[in-house]
Amino acid sequence: LAVKRMSKKKARKLLRAHQREQRTKERIASAMEV
């Protein structure tokens, strides 16, 4: 990720979206295991 080039607001927003995506994937994975 080229975070340095972006503004801090944009970077933070992108990071938050990425974290949400990861959490959703983990939830789906755990649901499939069960």
Backbone bond lengths (Angstrom), bond angles and torsions (degrees), N, CA, C in turn:
res aa  C-N    CA-C-N  psi(-1)  N-CA   C-N-CA  omega(-1)  CA-C   N-CA-C  phi
1 L - - - 1.466 - - 1.532 110.64 -
2 A 1.319 116.92 133.34 1.463 121.16 177.94 1.526 109.24 -93.10
3 V 1.311 114.93 70.14 1.465 120.80 -175.90 1.527 111.28 -72.27
4 K 1.331 116.20 -33.73 1.468 120.98 -176.59 1.523 112.38 -60.30
5 R 1.329 116.20 -33.52 1.463 119.68 -178.11 1.528 111.97 -74.85
6 M 1.298 116.60 -27.73 1.463 120.91 -178.29 1.521 112.38 -80.88
7 S 1.314 114.46 165.49 1.456 119.73 173.34 1.522 108.37 -75.16
8 K 1.308 117.19 158.60 1.465 120.80 -176.16 1.523 111.60 -63.64
9 K 1.321 116.37 -37.23 1.469 120.19 179.37 1.529 110.48 -62.23
10 K 1.315 115.21 -46.82 1.465 120.80 -179.36 1.519 110.59 -62.78
11 A 1.327 115.99 -44.09 1.460 121.38 -178.46 1.523 110.48 -62.18
12 R 1.327 115.37 -43.10 1.465 120.21 -179.24 1.524 110.68 -64.70
13 K 1.328 115.61 -40.96 1.464 121.19 179.44 1.526 110.28 -62.92
14 L 1.337 115.19 -43.91 1.460 121.16 -179.51 1.523 110.53 -64.36
15 L 1.331 115.65 -42.27 1.459 120.90 -179.17 1.528 110.39 -63.03
16 R 1.326 115.84 -42.49 1.459 120.75 -179.68 1.529 110.40 -63.44
17 A 1.321 116.67 -42.03 1.459 121.74 178.85 1.524 110.38 -63.41
18 H 1.335 116.11 -39.88 1.460 121.56 179.58 1.523 110.56 -64.73
19 Q 1.324 116.21 -42.87 1.464 120.61 -179.97 1.526 110.70 -64.06
20 R 1.327 116.30 -40.22 1.458 120.98 179.02 1.526 110.09 -63.37
21 E 1.336 115.96 -40.35 1.463 121.87 179.11 1.523 110.50 -62.20
22 Q 1.334 116.37 -44.70 1.463 121.67 -179.83 1.524 110.53 -62.14
23 R 1.333 116.25 -42.92 1.456 121.42 -178.76 1.528 110.40 -63.73
24 T 1.332 116.24 -40.22 1.462 121.22 179.15 1.525 110.33 -64.46
25 K 1.332 116.48 -42.61 1.466 121.02 179.25 1.524 110.48 -62.12
26 E 1.328 116.14 -42.51 1.467 120.81 179.76 1.521 110.64 -62.94
27 R 1.334 115.55 -41.19 1.462 120.70 -179.67 1.525 110.49 -63.61
28 I 1.331 116.40 -43.39 1.464 121.34 179.26 1.529 110.24 -64.12
29 A 1.334 116.06 -42.00 1.463 121.01 -179.54 1.527 110.83 -62.61
30 S 1.323 116.52 -44.97 1.468 120.27 -179.28 1.529 110.28 -67.68
31 A 1.316 117.34 -34.04 1.461 121.41 178.89 1.528 110.52 -67.74
32 M 1.329 116.62 -36.83 1.461 120.75 179.81 1.527 111.14 -70.92
33 E 1.330 116.86 -33.43 1.463 120.65 178.88 1.527 110.58 -64.65
34 V 1.316 115.68 -38.74 1.471 121.47 -179.51 1.525 108.62 -83.02
